[in-house]
Amino acid sequence: MAGYALGSLVTGAFGTVPGLLLLPYLTDTLGVAAGAAGLLVLLPKAWDVVVNPMAGRISDRAGSRRPFLLVAGLLLGVLFAAIFGAPFAGSAASGAYVAVAFLAAATAYAFFQVPYVAMPAELTDGYAERTRLMTWRVAVLALAILASGALAPLVVELTGGGREGHRWSGAFVGALIVVGTLATFLGTRKADSRTAAESEPSLRAQLRVASGNRPFRALLICFVVQAAGIGTMLAGVQYFADHVLFQSSGATFLFAAFVGPALLVMPLWSAAGRRWGKLRSLIVSSLLFTAGALLLLAAPVLPPAVVYGIVAVIGAGYAGQQVFAMSMLPDCIAYDTERTGRRQAGVFTGLWTAGETFGLALGPGIFAAMLQIFGYASSATGEAAAQSDDARLGVLLGFTVVPAVLVGAALVVLRGYRELTRTEVPS
């Protein structure tokens, strides 16, 4: 469990830091206009829709998924550092370089994440044990988000800010990814692996089976929309700290408030899942996130301590969303394997991770659109420019109302999800 969970150092870092730093890096350090910056962040991640299912099918056919973790994870560590190492002076050339480097890193990440997410359905065939495994994973994920998301902006600040500070921050997170890669590769070397007897003969056949799995389809749509909401909030952290809270190192404090309490509520969410079931617990945690995000509308008139307290409530809701959605996914995969006798976890997780990464990338695009609409002024100095009242309002709405609407509205599609019982899933 510990060996598998440590892979979340990789997924947490890559899932968090680009969404947190990349948009302000483009707008406030490289001088790229907000609208163009949003496209530069979004378009490379749209490639995941193509490459993630491909990575799933390739890892299904390979037999062992662990070699993919090692090679792709080490490559990702190097490419991540390259994203923040733009060598060009002009904003156009620098923006293009970032887009290409981000595309290469996203490809490497697909070949790590897809096999990694597929592994729980093969490491254990226990219904309740998958929840334990996901609880371990999400706990490490929370630590990874704290270490990468809270420290990455701090590293930028402590190493001089601007281009140089971002280079050091990229190297720091790249090193964290390498550590997570080696830990999960070595930590799972003795784990048993349960596989079905045969695989679907073609990608089209596998996708047809996945699309016919109604619980999986409903869960995937909900998760993608909620990922877009979370990605929107992540993209706004630095802007919210600079232009609403007006606090230095505010992004680090926001992340500490967001992630720290999440570690404490993990046992509570695990108990809630046993008592209420995974579906109901996912709904409750999502509503908690939504309510907290709406409360932050009052942030301009609230003391910082109260703002951080509200962010802690949002973090508790986010923790529940992650643990229950990710523990419901292996249930859907195991149900399909039991029903068909075929080993196709990689297809389900390929679609899942493609949707998740696209949703998280869509978030910065949505936030960038809010900045563009409300007249945010970019800067190439490494320091955020002074903003108008309209621009600050756009930052506030993008950080609060938009994530709340996306996370809350996504629950509607769960009407199509029928919770799988212990008798329907191998135990």
C-alpha positions in Angstrom: 0.0 0.0 0.0 2.8 2.4 0.9 4.8 1.6 -2.2 1.8 2.2 -4.5 0.7 5.3 -2.7 4.1 7.0 -3.1 3.4 7.2 -6.8 1.1 10.1 -5.9 4.2 12.2 -5.4 4.4 12.1 -9.2 0.7 12.6 -10.0 0.3 15.2 -7.3 3.2 17.3 -8.4 2.3 17.2 -12.1 -1.4 17.6 -11.5 -0.9 20.6 -9.2 2.1 22.8 -10.1 1.4 23.5 -13.8 -2.2 24.5 -12.9 -0.8 26.6 -10.1 2.3 28.3 -11.6 2.1 28.0 -15.4 -0.6 30.6 -16.1 0.9 33.3 -13.8 4.4 32.4 -15.2 3.2 33.1 -18.7 1.3 36.3 -17.8 3.4 37.9 -15.1 7.0 36.7 -16.1 7.0 36.0 -19.8 4.5 38.8 -20.7 2.0 36.6 -22.6 -1.5 38.0 -22.8 -4.0 36.2 -20.6 -6.2 34.8 -23.4 -3.2 33.5 -25.3 -1.6 32.1 -22.1 -4.8 30.1 -21.4 -4.6 28.5 -24.8 -0.9 27.7 -24.4 -1.8 25.8 -21.1 -4.9 24.1 -22.5 -3.9 22.9 -26.0 -1.0 20.7 -25.0 -3.2 19.0 -22.5 -5.9 18.4 -25.0 -3.4 15.9 -26.6 -4.0 13.7 -23.5 -7.4 12.8 -25.0 -5.5 11.0 -27.7 -2.4 9.7 -25.9 -4.0 8.5 -22.7 -6.2 5.8 -24.2 -3.2 4.8 -26.4 -1.0 4.5 -23.2 -3.8 2.3 -21.7 -3.9 -0.1 -24.5 -0.1 -0.4 -24.8 0.3 -1.0 -21.0 -2.5 -3.6 -21.2 -0.7 -5.6 -23.8 2.7 -5.3 -22.1 1.8 -7.5 -19.2 3.7 -5.6 -16.5 2.9 -2.0 -15.9 5.9 -1.2 -13.6 8.5 -0.6 -16.3 6.2 2.2 -17.7 6.3 3.8 -14.3 10.1 3.9 -14.2 10.9 5.1 -17.7 8.0 7.6 -18.0 8.5 8.9 -14.5 12.2 9.6 -14.9 11.6 11.3 -18.2 8.8 13.4 -16.8 11.1 14.7 -14.1 13.6 16.1 -16.7 10.8 17.5 -18.9 9.1 19.2 -16.0 12.2 21.2 -15.2 12.5 22.1 -18.9 9.0 23.7 -18.9 10.1 26.5 -16.6 13.5 27.0 -18.3 12.5 29.2 -21.2 15.7 30.4 -22.9 14.2 33.0 -25.2 13.8 36.7 -24.4 10.6 37.5 -26.4 7.2 36.7 -25.1 6.1 34.9 -28.3 9.1 32.7 -28.5 9.0 31.9 -24.8 5.3 31.1 -24.9 5.9 28.7 -27.9 8.8 27.0 -26.1 6.6 26.5 -23.0 3.8 25.0 -25.1 6.2 22.5 -26.7 7.9 21.5 -23.4 4.5 21.1 -21.8 3.3 18.9 -24.6 6.3 16.6 -24.2 5.9 16.4 -20.5 2.2 15.6 -20.8 3.1 12.7 -23.1 5.5 11.3 -20.6 3.0 11.8 -17.8 0.4 9.8 -19.7 2.6 6.8 -19.8 3.2 7.0 -16.1 -0.3 7.9 -14.9 -2.4 5.5 -17.0 -0.6 2.3 -15.8 -0.4 3.7 -12.3 -4.2 4.3 -12.1 -4.8 0.9 -13.6 -2.9 -1.0 -11.0 -5.4 -1.0 -8.0 -7.8 -3.2 -9.9 -5.0 -5.7 -10.3 -3.2 -5.3 -7.0 -6.3 -6.4 -5.0 -9.7 -7.9 -5.8 -11.3 -6.8 -2.5 -14.1 -4.2 -2.6 -13.3 -2.7 0.8 -9.5 -3.1 0.3 -9.6 -0.8 -2.7 -11.0 2.0 -0.5 -8.1 1.4 1.9 -5.7 1.5 -1.0 -7.2 4.8 -2.3 -7.2 6.2 1.2 -3.4 5.6 1.4 -3.0 7.0 -2.1 -5.0 10.2 -1.5 -3.2 10.8 1.8 0.1 10.7 0.0 -1.5 12.8 -2.8 -2.4 15.4 -0.2 1.2 15.4 1.0 2.4 15.7 -2.6 0.1 18.6 -3.3 1.3 20.3 0.0 5.0 19.8 -0.8 4.8 20.8 -4.5 1.9 23.3 -4.5 2.9 25.1 -1.3 6.7 25.0 -1.7 6.9 25.7 -5.5 5.7 29.3 -5.2 7.9 29.7 -2.1 11.0 28.4 -4.1 10.2 31.0 -6.8 10.2 33.8 -4.2 13.3 32.6 -2.3 15.4 32.2 -5.4 14.8 35.7 -6.7 11.5 35.4 -8.6 11.1 36.0 -12.3 12.7 33.6 -14.8 15.5 32.5 -12.5 13.1 31.7 -9.6 10.9 29.6 -11.9 13.9 27.7 -13.1 14.8 26.7 -9.6 11.2 25.8 -8.8 10.9 23.6 -11.9 14.1 21.8 -10.9 12.7 21.3 -7.4 9.5 19.7 -8.6 11.3 17.7 -11.2 13.4 16.2 -8.4 10.3 15.4 -6.4 8.8 13.5 -9.4 12.0 11.4 -9.7 11.8 10.5 -6.0 8.2 9.4 -6.4 9.0 7.4 -9.5 11.8 5.4 -7.8 9.7 4.9 -4.6 6.7 3.4 -6.3 8.7 1.3 -8.7 10.8 -0.2 -5.9 7.9 -0.3 -3.4 5.6 -2.4 -5.6 8.2 -4.9 -6.8 7.0 -7.7 -4.6 3.2 -7.0 -4.9 0.9 -9.6 -6.3 -0.9 -8.8 -9.6 -4.2 -10.3 -10.5 -5.1 -10.2 -14.2 -8.0 -11.5 -16.3 -7.4 -14.2 -18.8 -7.6 -12.2 -22.1 -7.6 -8.8 -23.5 -10.0 -7.2 -26.0 -8.6 -7.6 -29.5 -8.9 -4.0 -30.6 -9.0 -0.5 -29.3 -12.4 0.1 -30.8 -13.8 -3.0 -29.1 -12.3 -1.9 -25.8 -13.8 1.6 -26.1 -17.2 0.1 -27.0 -17.2 -1.9 -23.8 -16.1 1.2 -21.8 -18.8 3.4 -23.2 -21.4 0.7 -22.5 -20.5 0.7 -18.8 -23.1 3.1 -17.5 -21.7 3.6 -14.0 -18.3 4.3 -15.4 -19.7 6.8 -17.9 -21.6 8.8 -15.3 -18.7 8.8 -12.9 -16.2 9.9 -15.6 -18.4 12.9 -16.7 -18.8 14.0 -13.1 -15.1 13.7 -12.4 -14.1 15.6 -15.6 -16.4 18.5 -14.8 -15.3 18.6 -11.2 -11.6 18.5 -12.3 -12.3 21.6 -14.4 -13.6 23.3 -11.3 -10.6 22.3 -9.2 -8.3 23.3 -12.0 -9.9 26.8 -12.2 -9.4 27.3 -8.5 -5.8 26.1 -8.7 -5.0 28.5 -11.5 -6.4 31.4 -9.5 -4.4 30.8 -6.3 -1.5 33.1 -7.1 -3.8 35.8 -8.5 -6.2 35.5 -5.5 -3.2 35.9 -3.1 -1.8 38.9 -5.0 -4.9 40.8 -5.9 -7.6 39.9 -3.3 -5.7 39.1 -0.2 -2.7 41.4 -1.0 -0.4 39.1 1.0 3.2 38.1 0.2 3.7 34.3 0.1 -0.1 34.2 0.2 -0.1 31.3 -2.3 1.9 29.1 0.1 -0.4 29.9 3.0 -3.5 29.1 0.8 -2.1 25.8 -0.1 -1.1 24.9 3.4 -4.7 25.8 4.5 -6.1 23.7 1.6 -4.1 20.6 2.0 -3.1 20.4 5.7 -6.6 19.8 7.1 -7.3 17.3 4.3 -4.8 14.9 5.9 -6.7 15.0 9.2 -10.1 14.3 7.6 -9.1 11.2 5.7 -10.1 8.8 8.5 -13.4 10.6 8.8 -14.1 10.2 5.1 -13.1 6.5 5.2 -15.6 6.0 8.1 -18.3 8.0 6.1 -17.7 5.7 3.1 -18.3 2.6 5.2 -21.5 4.1 6.8 -23.1 5.9 3.8 -21.6 4.3 0.8 -19.2 5.8 -1.7 -21.7 7.5 -3.9 -23.5 9.4 -1.1 -20.1 10.3 0.5 -18.9 11.7 -2.9 -22.0 13.9 -3.1 -21.6 15.2 0.5 -17.9 16.0 -0.1 -18.7 17.8 -3.3 -21.4 19.9 -1.7 -18.9 20.8 1.1 -16.4 22.1 -1.5 -19.2 24.1 -3.3 -20.4 25.8 -0.1 -16.9 26.7 0.9 -16.1 28.2 -2.5 -19.2 30.4 -2.4 -18.3 31.6 1.1 -15.0 32.9 -0.3 -17.0 35.6 -2.2 -16.8 37.6 1.0 -12.9 37.3 1.1 -12.3 41.0 0.4 -13.9 42.0 3.7 -12.9 39.0 5.8 -9.7 38.7 8.0 -7.1 36.5 6.4 -7.4 33.9 9.2 -11.1 33.5 8.4 -10.3 33.1 4.7 -7.8 30.4 5.4 -10.4 28.6 7.6 -12.8 28.6 4.7 -10.1 27.3 2.4 -9.5 24.4 4.9 -13.2 23.5 4.6 -12.9 23.4 0.8 -9.8 21.2 1.2 -11.7 18.8 3.3 -14.4 18.5 0.6 -11.7 18.1 -2.1 -10.1 15.2 -0.1 -13.5 13.4 0.0 -14.1 14.0 -3.7 -10.7 12.4 -4.6 -10.9 9.4 -2.3 -14.4 8.3 -3.3 -14.2 9.0 -7.0 -10.9 7.1 -7.2 -12.2 4.2 -5.1 -15.4 3.9 -7.3 -13.3 3.7 -10.5 -11.6 0.3 -9.6 -15.1 -1.0 -8.7 -16.3 -0.2 -12.2 -13.2 -1.8 -13.7 -13.5 -5.0 -11.5 -17.2 -5.3 -12.4 -16.4 -5.2 -16.1 -13.6 -7.7 -15.7 -15.8 -10.1 -13.7 -18.5 -9.7 -16.4 -16.3 -10.1 -19.5 -13.3 -12.0 -18.2 -11.0 -9.6 -20.1 -8.1 -7.6 -18.9 -8.9 -4.0 -20.0 -8.3 -1.9 -17.0 -5.9 0.3 -19.0 -8.7 1.4 -21.4 -10.9 2.6 -18.5 -8.0 4.3 -16.8 -6.8 5.7 -20.1 -10.2 7.4 -20.6 -10.3 8.4 -16.9 -6.9 10.0 -16.9 -7.4 11.7 -20.2 -10.6 13.2 -18.8 -9.0 14.2 -15.5 -6.0 15.9 -17.1 -8.1 17.6 -19.7 -10.4 18.9 -17.0 -7.5 20.1 -14.9 -6.1 21.8 -18.0 -9.5 23.3 -18.9 -9.5 25.0 -15.5 -6.6 27.4 -16.3 -8.2 28.1 -19.7 -11.4 29.1 -18.0 -9.6 31.2 -15.5 -7.6 32.9 -18.2 -10.8 33.7 -20.1 -12.1 35.4 -16.9 -8.9 37.4 -16.7 -9.2 38.4 -20.4 -12.8 39.4 -20.1 -12.2 41.5 -17.0 -9.2 43.3 -18.4 -6.2 41.7 -16.6 -2.9 43.4 -17.5 0.1 41.1 -18.2 3.7 41.9 -17.3 7.1 40.7 -18.4 8.9 42.0 -15.3 8.5 39.0 -13.1 6.1 41.0 -10.9 2.3 41.2 -11.3 1.2 44.5 -12.6 -1.3 46.8 -10.7 -4.8 45.8 -11.7 -8.1 47.6 -12.1 -11.1 47.0 -9.9 -12.7 45.1 -12.8 -9.7 42.8 -13.1 -9.7 42.1 -9.4 -13.4 41.2 -9.6 -12.6 38.8 -12.4 -10.0 37.1 -10.2 -12.5 36.8 -7.3 -15.3 35.4 -9.4 -12.9 33.0 -11.2 -11.6 31.7 -7.9 -15.0 31.3 -6.2 -18.2 31.2 -8.2 -16.8 29.4 -11.3 -15.3 26.4 -9.3 -18.4 26.2 -7.1 -20.8 26.0 -10.1 -18.7 23.4 -11.9 -18.2 21.1 -8.9 -21.9 21.4 -7.7 -23.5 21.1 -11.2 -21.4 17.9 -12.0 -23.4 16.0 -9.4 -26.5 16.0 -11.7 -24.9 13.4 -13.9 -24.5 11.0 -11.0 -28.2 10.1 -11.4 -26.9 7.7 -14.0 -24.5 6.0 -11.5 -25.8 2.9 -9.8 -23.5 2.1 -6.9 -22.0 -1.4 -7.2 -22.6 -3.6 -4.2 -20.1 -6.0 -2.7 -21.9 -8.9 -4.4 -21.4 -7.3 -7.8 -17.7 -6.7 -7.4 -15.2 -9.4 -6.6 -14.4 -9.5 -2.9 
